[in-house]
Amino acid sequence: MLGNVDSGKSTLSGVLTSAPGQLDDGRGLMREKLFNFYHESSNGRTSSVGHEIMGFTAKGEFYTTKLAHTSKKNRIWPDIVENSAKIVHLLDMCGHEKYLKTTMHGLTSLYPDYCLLVVGANMGISKMTREHLGISWALDMPIIVVFTKLDLAPEEIYQENMKKLTKILKAVNKVPVQIKTENDVEKIKDKMAAGKITPVFSTSNQTGEGIELLRKFMGTLIPAAE
């Protein structure tokens, strides 16, 4: 999970790994699942690598743990692993330039299969967004783009940011494909690991728009090495 500070990476990670229908309150409720330190909770900025997992059954259905009432991962994670046929491990990287070394350490030591680049639809394509995109491209990681905060972005700003990102992706030989339906997911799921196709999702962590579609897509991913 890469992206500029305040783009919503931690919140998106929290929403994706929670039970369907559980959304953010706009005040940082869901990002608390990812934070490792008190200062991250107090200022809302990730300064370490956060970890969460998603479990999927053999039928591709998202597994909702029965232990959601507890915040202790050492109880939740074993339950998810035991009841799932596939595990997707989310690595929530730092967004602020100050912590770029930590992000680089996470990328080069944990060897993620994919880059999920998070862009605030109301914020635009920042310097760090370009930096993270360039790093992912240099590491030859397949890229998934997720626009967040769709509920806060004026339509014209959102469309302009979509155009800018599309242009940037094409410049690094990626083929951006906007994903709007489950049929779109089916069309590209087997092409993702090759790294050429870059799906683009549009979501809101507060209204839930696009979240279930993204969650379904995450369940189709296979290790990029395969």
C-alpha positions in Angstrom: 0.0 0.0 0.0 1.8 3.1 -1.3 0.7 6.7 -1.7 1.1 10.2 -0.4 0.4 11.1 3.2 -3.3 11.6 4.0 -4.4 9.7 0.8 -6.2 7.1 3.0 -3.9 4.1 2.8 -4.3 3.0 6.4 -8.0 3.7 6.4 -8.5 1.7 3.2 -6.5 -1.2 4.7 -8.7 -1.1 7.8 -11.9 -1.1 5.8 -10.8 -3.9 3.4 -9.9 -6.2 6.2 -13.1 -5.5 8.3 -16.5 -7.2 7.9 -18.4 -6.0 4.8 -20.4 -2.9 5.7 -18.0 -1.7 8.3 -16.8 1.7 7.1 -14.8 4.6 8.4 -16.4 7.4 10.4 -14.3 10.2 8.8 -12.3 10.6 12.0 -9.8 7.8 11.7 -11.7 4.9 13.1 -10.6 2.2 10.7 -6.9 3.2 10.4 -6.4 2.4 14.1 -6.1 -1.3 13.1 -2.9 -0.7 11.2 -1.0 1.7 13.6 1.8 0.3 15.6 2.6 3.3 17.8 0.8 5.9 19.9 2.3 8.8 17.9 0.8 7.3 14.7 -2.6 7.3 16.3 -2.2 10.8 17.6 -1.1 12.5 14.4 -2.7 10.1 11.9 0.6 9.5 10.0 2.1 6.1 9.4 5.8 6.0 10.4 6.3 2.2 10.4 5.2 -0.7 8.2 1.6 -1.7 9.2 0.4 -5.3 8.6 -3.1 -6.7 8.1 -4.4 -9.8 6.3 -7.5 -10.8 4.3 -8.7 -14.3 4.1 -10.7 -15.8 1.2 -12.4 -19.2 0.9 -11.9 -21.7 -1.9 -14.9 -20.2 -3.6 -13.3 -16.8 -3.5 -15.5 -15.4 -0.8 -14.1 -13.0 1.8 -13.8 -14.6 5.2 -15.2 -12.6 8.1 -13.6 -13.6 11.4 -15.9 -14.3 14.3 -13.4 -12.6 16.6 -13.9 -9.2 15.1 -14.8 -7.9 18.6 -11.1 -8.2 19.7 -8.3 -6.0 18.5 -5.6 -8.6 19.2 -4.1 -9.8 16.0 -2.6 -12.9 17.7 -6.1 -14.1 18.1 -7.7 -12.9 14.9 -5.0 -13.9 12.4 -4.9 -17.6 13.4 -8.7 -17.8 13.0 -8.5 -16.2 9.5 -5.7 -18.5 8.4 -7.5 -21.6 9.7 -10.7 -20.8 7.8 -9.3 -19.5 4.5 -7.9 -21.1 1.4 -6.0 -17.9 0.4 -4.4 -15.2 2.4 -3.6 -11.6 1.1 -1.1 -9.8 3.3 -1.4 -6.0 3.2 1.7 -4.0 4.0 0.8 -0.4 4.8 3.8 1.8 4.0 4.6 5.3 5.1 3.4 8.1 2.9 5.3 11.1 4.2 8.6 12.0 2.6 10.3 12.0 6.0 9.8 8.2 6.3 10.7 7.2 2.7 13.7 5.2 4.0 11.3 3.1 6.1 9.1 2.6 3.0 12.1 1.5 0.9 13.1 -0.9 3.6 9.7 -2.4 3.7 9.6 -2.8 -0.1 13.1 -4.3 -0.5 13.0 -6.6 2.6 9.4 -7.9 2.4 9.2 -8.5 -1.3 5.5 -7.7 -2.0 4.0 -9.1 -5.1 2.0 -6.0 -6.0 2.0 -2.2 -5.5 -1.4 -0.9 -4.5 -1.0 2.9 -5.2 -3.5 4.9 -3.2 -4.4 8.4 -4.6 -6.8 10.8 -2.8 -9.3 11.8 -5.5 -9.5 15.3 -4.0 -5.8 15.7 -3.6 -4.2 15.1 -7.0 -1.0 13.5 -8.2 1.6 14.7 -5.7 5.4 14.5 -5.7 5.3 11.4 -3.5 2.7 9.7 -5.6 5.1 10.0 -8.6 8.0 8.9 -6.4 6.1 5.8 -5.2 5.0 5.0 -8.8 8.6 5.3 -10.0 9.9 3.0 -7.3 7.3 0.4 -8.0 8.1 0.6 -11.7 11.8 0.3 -11.0 11.2 -2.8 -8.8 9.1 -4.3 -11.7 6.0 -4.7 -9.4 2.5 -4.9 -11.1 0.6 -1.8 -10.1 -3.0 -1.4 -8.9 -4.3 2.2 -8.5 -7.1 3.0 -6.0 -8.6 6.5 -5.9 -10.0 7.2 -2.4 -12.1 9.9 -0.9 -14.5 9.9 -3.8 -17.1 11.4 -1.6 -14.9 14.5 -1.0 -13.8 15.1 -4.5 -15.6 17.5 -6.9 -16.3 15.6 -10.1 -14.1 17.9 -12.3 -11.2 17.5 -9.9 -11.6 13.7 -9.8 -11.7 13.5 -13.6 -8.7 15.8 -14.0 -6.7 13.6 -11.6 -7.8 10.5 -13.5 -6.5 12.0 -16.8 -3.2 13.0 -15.2 -2.6 9.5 -13.7 -3.6 7.8 -17.0 -1.0 9.9 -18.8 1.7 9.0 -16.3 0.9 5.3 -16.4 1.1 5.2 -20.2 4.5 7.0 -20.0 5.9 3.9 -18.1 4.3 1.5 -20.5 1.4 0.5 -18.3 -2.2 0.0 -19.7 -4.6 1.7 -17.3 -8.1 0.1 -17.1 -10.9 1.6 -15.0 -12.7 -1.1 -13.1 -16.4 -0.4 -12.6 -18.1 -3.8 -12.6 -17.5 -7.4 -11.6 -17.3 -8.2 -15.3 -14.3 -5.8 -15.5 -12.6 -7.8 -12.8 -13.2 -11.1 -14.6 -11.6 -9.7 -17.8 -8.3 -8.7 -16.2 -7.8 -11.0 -13.2 -5.7 -13.5 -15.2 -3.6 -10.7 -16.7 -2.5 -8.9 -13.5 0.6 -11.0 -12.6 2.2 -10.1 -15.9 2.4 -6.5 -14.8 1.3 -4.8 -18.0 -2.4 -4.1 -17.1 -3.0 -1.5 -14.3 -6.5 -1.6 -12.9 -7.9 1.7 -11.6 -10.5 1.6 -8.8 -12.5 4.5 -7.4 -13.6 4.2 -3.8 -14.9 5.9 -0.7 -14.0 4.6 2.8 -17.0 6.4 4.2 -19.8 5.6 1.8 -18.5 2.2 0.8 -18.5 3.0 -2.9 -16.2 0.6 -4.8 -15.0 -1.2 -1.7 -16.8 -4.5 -2.4 -15.5 -4.5 -6.0 -11.9 -3.9 -4.8 -12.3 -6.6 -2.1 -13.5 -9.1 -4.7 -10.6 -8.2 -7.0 -8.1 -8.7 -4.1 -9.4 -12.3 -3.8 -8.5 -13.1 -7.4 -4.8 -12.1 -7.1 -2.1 -14.7 -7.4 1.6 -14.2 -6.5 3.1 -12.2 -9.2 6.0 -14.6 -9.5 3.7 -17.3 -10.8 
